[in-house]
Amino acid sequence: MIPMKENAMPENGSLVRFRRKDDDAWLEGEYDSGIGMFIEIYAAEPVTHNSTDILTWEYMNEP
């Protein structure tokens, strides 16, 4: 995993794992810069998370 840079957002479409401020669980998803949201990729239904709710994230692959 490649750690995030402070105050940076992933590149659009990047596969990332992320953790919300209100939860200790790591989620896997994709970042959509057009809407500024993290989208879970293994959820039964589409689940989005506002980037302001994310405590930390890291790339799953190199961008």
Phi and psi in degrees as GROMACS dihedral restraints (atoms count N, CA, C in turn):
[ dihedral_restraints ]
;  ai    aj    ak    al  type     phi  dphi    fc
    3     4     5     6     1  -105.4    20    10
    4     5     6     7     1   119.4    20    10
    6     7     8     9     1   -68.9    20    10
    7     8     9    10     1   152.9    20    10
    9    10    11    12     1   -70.3    20    10
   10    11    12    13     1   154.8    20    10
   12    13    14    15     1   -88.6    20    10
   13    14    15    16     1   144.8    20    10
   15    16    17    18     1   -56.8    20    10
   16    17    18    19     1   131.7    20    10
   18    19    20    21     1    62.6    20    10
   19    20    21    22     1    20.2    20    10
   21    22    23    24     1  -106.3    20    10
   22    23    24    25     1   155.5    20    10
   24    25    26    27     1  -111.6    20    10
   25    26    27    28     1   152.7    20    10
   27    28    29    30     1   -65.5    20    10
   28    29    30    31     1   164.3    20    10
   30    31    32    33     1   -69.8    20    10
   31    32    33    34     1   151.7    20    10
   33    34    35    36     1   -55.5    20    10
   34    35    36    37     1   131.3    20    10
   36    37    38    39     1    81.2    20    10
   37    38    39    40     1     2.5    20    10
   39    40    41    42     1   -68.8    20    10
   40    41    42    43     1   139.8    20    10
   42    43    44    45     1   -81.3    20    10
   43    44    45    46     1   125.8    20    10
   45    46    47    48     1  -137.5    20    10
   46    47    48    49     1   162.1    20    10
   48    49    50    51     1  -117.0    20    10
   49    50    51    52     1   143.4    20    10
   51    52    53    54     1  -145.1    20    10
   52    53    54    55     1   160.6    20    10
   54    55    56    57     1  -130.6    20    10
   55    56    57    58     1   130.7    20    10
   57    58    59    60     1   -75.7    20    10
   58    59    60    61     1   158.5    20    10
   60    61    62    63     1   -65.2    20    10
   61    62    63    64     1   -28.2    20    10
   63    64    65    66     1  -102.5    20    10
   64    65    66    67     1    14.6    20    10
   66    67    68    69     1  -150.7    20    10
   67    68    69    70     1   143.3    20    10
   69    70    71    72     1   -88.5    20    10
   70    71    72    73     1   -10.8    20    10
   72    73    74    75     1   -75.5    20    10
   73    74    75    76     1   139.8    20    10
   75    76    77    78     1   -86.9    20    10
   76    77    78    79     1   136.1    20    10
   78    79    80    81     1  -116.5    20    10
   79    80    81    82     1   151.0    20    10
   81    82    83    84     1  -108.3    20    10
   82    83    84    85     1   141.0    20    10
   84    85    86    87     1  -170.3    20    10
   85    86    87    88     1  -158.5    20    10
   87    88    89    90     1  -133.8    20    10
   88    89    90    91     1   148.5    20    10
   90    91    92    93     1  -101.7    20    10
   91    92    93    94     1   131.4    20    10
   93    94    95    96     1  -112.3    20    10
   94    95    96    97     1   105.0    20    10
   96    97    98    99     1   -70.9    20    10
   97    98    99   100     1   -22.5    20    10
   99   100   101   102     1   -63.2    20    10
  100   101   102   103     1   -35.7    20    10
  102   103   104   105     1  -111.7    20    10
  103   104   105   106     1    -3.7    20    10
  105   106   107   108     1    65.1    20    10
  106   107   108   109     1    37.6    20    10
  108   109   110   111     1  -131.2    20    10
  109   110   111   112     1   152.7    20    10
  111   112   113   114     1   -94.6    20    10
  112   113   114   115     1   132.6    20    10
  114   115   116   117     1  -115.6    20    10
  115   116   117   118     1   122.1    20    10
  117   118   119   120     1   -67.4    20    10
  118   119   120   121     1   137.2    20    10
  120   121   122   123     1  -100.6    20    10
  121   122   123   124     1   -13.6    20    10
  123   124   125   126     1  -111.6    20    10
  124   125   126   127     1    19.1    20    10
  126   127   128   129     1   -84.8    20    10
  127   128   129   130     1   148.3    20    10
  129   130   131   132     1   -62.7    20    10
  130   131   132   133     1   -36.9    20    10
  132   133   134   135     1  -123.4    20    10
  133   134   135   136     1   155.6    20    10
  135   136   137   138     1   -57.5    20    10
  136   137   138   139     1   126.0    20    10
  138   139   140   141     1  -125.6    20    10
  139   140   141   142     1   126.3    20    10
  141   142   143   144     1  -114.2    20    10
  142   143   144   145     1   153.2    20    10
  144   145   146   147     1  -131.9    20    10
  145   146   147   148     1   126.0    20    10
  147   148   149   150     1   -63.8    20    10
  148   149   150   151     1   138.6    20    10
  150   151   152   153     1   -60.9    20    10
  151   152   153   154     1   -24.2    20    10
  153   154   155   156     1   -72.2    20    10
  154   155   156   157     1   -15.7    20    10
  156   157   158   159     1   -91.1    20    10
  157   158   159   160     1    -3.1    20    10
  159   160   161   162     1   -92.1    20    10
  160   161   162   163     1   125.9    20    10
  162   163   164   165     1   -79.4    20    10
  163   164   165   166     1   -46.7    20    10
  165   166   167   168     1  -153.5    20    10
  166   167   168   169     1   156.0    20    10
  168   169   170   171     1  -149.3    20    10
  169   170   171   172     1   162.9    20    10
  171   172   173   174     1  -151.9    20    10
  172   173   174   175     1   148.7    20    10
  174   175   176   177     1   -66.4    20    10
  175   176   177   178     1   141.9    20    10
  177   178   179   180     1   -86.8    20    10
  178   179   180   181     1   -29.5    20    10
  180   181   182   183     1  -132.2    20    10
  181   182   183   184     1   161.4    20    10
  183   184   185   186     1   -68.7    20    10
  184   185   186   187     1   137.5    20    10
